Amino acid sequence: MEMRQLRYFVQIVESGSLAKASRQLFIAQPALSQHMARLEHEVGKSLLVRSSRGVAPTENGSALYQHAKFLLRQLEETVAIARQEPAALSGRVTLGVGPTTACQLGVPFMEHLAAAYPAVMLNIIEGASGQLEYMVRMGQLDMAILFWPDAASDLQVEPLAEEELFVIVPRNSALVPQDQEALTLRQVSQLPLVLPSLRHALRQRRIELEFKRAGLPLDPIAEVDSLPLLMNWVERRNAATIQPYAAIRAAGNEPQRWRTLRIADVRVVRPNFLYALPDGKLSRVAAAVRDEMRLVVKRLVESGEWQGVTLPAESAAA
């Protein structure tokens, strides 16, 4: 078995078809098919299911894909280490984050990492939590920030932060008196709310859960799964939403345009968990990026730039 075959196999799985993979790899499709036939012969198992819609990995193919991704990353890092100066650290790290996390953490973390490790290429992928969970399971991300602790059992998971959810309204909205700083859940239920759809984990796992516990109706006037569009619609319709503080940055970096009100009778929070390969498998450059992320999150929370967030030790004490 050759590393080249594994690289071809990984590209086929990620492309979803032999034709697309052949274009990405600059290799003729018949030659690519021959490489896969030899790989399946060496493994002794069928690795790909072919259909009119393309190709998909079998159960054995999915297992090989995940291990092949790890081996290819290790090979890339080995070559990079051989090329670099002894004190330098370089390589590529792919991080998956949700939209609100990207709004708050993205730029500060990129600036910090560029200063600390200028030769490290950080690829941040923003996506819905379900999409990121799938990418984590398929080995397409080096690490990801997700919102529940059981997304991928074969990865190392650690609490990163805990975000409080706020009721957010436009600054000059008459929906809530200007001198009011908090609302009960019942008062929130009476506002014109714009929320993510039930496909969104924030809505399903946190907001819906609290309203059901309180026996209150939840009937939003609109459901929007794009965070920038949701926040712009809240502002244009003079409505309200329930989001972490970081959401106010999605409609422009102008916090003064918004009011954030706490929910008085229940603390609705969303935990953030950092997923990565175990220490024995995590590349040296990815381990450095993980460590720097902890530092940046801590700095943002302690400085007050990331509001409504507590760090793991503080959450446990609370």
N, C-alpha and C positions, 0 to 999 in steps of 0.2 A: 504494500500500500504506500502511495506517495502522497506527500503534502499537497502536491498539485491536484490530485484527485479529490482530496478533502476540500480544497478551495473551490473547485468546480462544483462539488456537491452542495456546499453551503450557498453558493450563488444561485443554484437552481432552486433550492428551497425558498430562498428569499425573493426570487423573481417570480416564482409560481408557474414558470413555463420554461421549456428548453429553448424556445426561440428567443425569449427575452434574455435568458442567461447567456446564450451564445453571443448576443450583441454586446452585453456588458463585458464579457470576457475576451471579445475579439477572436473567437474560435468558431469554426464551422459547426453547424448543428449536428451533422452526422458524426464528426470526430468527437463531439461532446457526448453524444449518445454511446459511442464505443467506450469512452472512459467510464461512464456510469455502469455500463454492462460489466466491464472488468471489475469495478469496485464491488458490485453486487455479487459477482462470482467469488471474489476473495473473501467477502464477509460471509457468504453462504446464506444470505437472507435478502428478500425483496426490500428495497429501501424507498422506492418511489411508486406511487399509484398514478398511472397515466390515464387521462380522460380527455374528452373534447374541450373541456374548460382549462386544461393545463395539467400540472403535476402537483402532487401533495405528498409529504413524507408519510410512510407507514409508521407504525409504532416503533419498530426498530430504527427507521430512518430518523424519527424525532430524537431518539436517544443519541444516535450518531451525530446528528446536527449539533446538539448542545455541547457534546464533548469536542467536536471538531472546531467549534467556535472558540472554545477555551484553548485548544492546542495552537490554533492560528494566532490568537492574541499573544500567547507565550512565545511563539516563534518571532513575531514582530518585535516584541520587547527585547528578546535575546539579541536580535540584529541591531536594534537601536542602542543597546548597552555597549555592544562591541564597537559601534561607531562614535559614541559620544566621549567627551572628556570625562575623566574620573569623577569630577565634582558635579557634573551636569545631570539633569534629569529631564528626559524628553519622552514623548510618546503621545498617543491619542487616547482620550477617555470620553466615553459616551454616557451622559447623565440624562435620565428622564424625570421630568417634573410636570406637575399640573399647572393650569393657567394662573391661579392666584399665587402659587409658589414662584412661578417664573416672574410675575410682576414685582414681587418683593425681593427675592433672592438673586434673580438672574444677573442684573448688571453689577451689583456690589460684588458678587462672587467672581464674575468674569474679570473685573478689575483687580481684585485681590490676587487671583491666580496668575494673571498676566504679570503682575509685579513679583510674585514669589517664585514662579516657574515659567519664565518666558518661552521656554522651548516645549512646553506642554500644550497640545492642541485639545481644547475642551469643546466637545460637541454636545450642546444642550438640545434635547428633543422635548418639545412641549406637546402634551396630549392629555386626553381624558384618562381618568384613572383605570378604566377597564382596558383601554388600549395599552397603557404602560404596563399593566400587570401581564398582559399577553406577551409583550416584548421582553419583559424580565424572564418569564418562563421559557421563552424561546432562545434566550441567551443573546439577544440583540442589544442589550444595554450592559454597561459595566456596573452601573448602580442606578438606583431610582429612589425617589421620595414618594411613598404611597401612604394611604390613610387607614390601613388596617394591618394587623400583625401576622396574618396567615396567608399572604398572597403567594408566597413561593417557599415551600418547606425546605428546599435544598440550598437556600441562600441564608446568609447571616443577616439578621434583622436587629435593629436597635432603635429605641425611642429617640427622636431628634428634637421635637418640640410639640407643644399643644396649643392650638389656635382657638380662641374664643370666637363664637359667631355673634355678629352684631346685626341689629336692624339698621340699614343704611338708607337715608333719604337725602334728596338735594338740600343744600344749605338753607335756601330760603323757602323750603316747603312749608305749607300751612297744615300739613297732615298731623304734625306733632307740635305742640306749643314750644316756642324757642327756649323757654327756661326749663324744659323737661329733659332729663338725661337718661331715663330708663323707661321701659314699657313692660307690662305684664304680658305673658303669652296670650292671654285673652285679648288684650288690646292689639297685639300684633296681628291676630287672626282677623281683625276688623279692618285692616289696612288693605289698600289695593297693592297686592304683591306681584312682583315679577320674579320667577324662580327658575332654576334649571328643571328639566323634565325628570321624570321618575327613572330614566336611564342613568342619571347622574348620581354618583355615590353620595355626594353631599346632601342631596334632596332625600334620597331613599334611606340612607343609613343614619342621618342625623336629624334633619328637620322633620320629616314625616314621623319619625319615631317619637320625638318629643310632643308633637301635637296629638298623636294617638294616645300617649300616656296621660295627657291632660284632658282627653275626651273633647278636643276642640276641632272644629272644621278647618280645613286648609283648602281654599279655593282660589288659586292665583288667577290674575287677569291675563297673564301671558306666561308661556314657558319658553325659555331661550337657553340653548346650550353653548352659545358663544359668549364668553365673559365680556369682551369689549362691547358687543352688541347689547347684551343684557344691561350693562351699566348705562349705556347711552339711552336705551329705551326707558329705563327708570327715570333718568333726568328729563327726557322729552315729555313723558307722560305724567310727570310729578307723582311717581309711584314710590314704592319701597321694595327692598329686597332683604334677604338674610344671607350674609356672606362673612368670611373673615375680613379683617381690616385691610389686608393686602388688596382686596378687590377694587378699592377706590383708585388704585394706580392704573387699572385697566382702561379707564376712560380718560387718561391723561394724568401726568404726574402733578396734580393740583389738589392735594387733600382739602384745601380750604373750600372746595366746591361741595363738600359733603358733610353730613352729620352722621356720626356713629352712636347709636343708643344701645345700651346694654339691655338684656332681657332680665328683668328684676327677680322673677320667681323661680327661674331654673337656669343653671349655667350650661349652655349648649356649647360643647367643644368638639374640635376635630383633631385627633392625634396625628402626628406626622412621624412616619417610620422610615429609616434609611435602610435600603436593601443593597447588599453587595455580596460578592463571592466570599466564602470563608477566607480567613487570613492566609491559609496555606496555598490557596489558589488565586488570590487577588494579586494582580501585577503590582510591581513596586510603584509605578507611576499612579495607578488607580488608588493604591493605599495612601499615597501622599495627597491626592485630591480629596479623598474621604476625610483625612485629618484636617485639611484646610477648610473644608466645608463646616465641620464642627466649630472651628474657630470663628468663621464669619457669621454663622447663625447666632452664636453666643454674643458676638459683638453687636449685631443688629438688635437683638432683644435687650441687652443690658443698656444700650444707648437710647432706647426708646424709639428707634427708627422703625422697628417692626412691632407695632402696638398690639395689645391683646394676646400676646404669646408668652407662654412660660416654658422654661427649660425642664428637662426630665426630673432633676432633683427637686425643683420647685413644685412641679406637678404632684410628685409623690408626697411632699410635705403638705400640700393643700388637701 
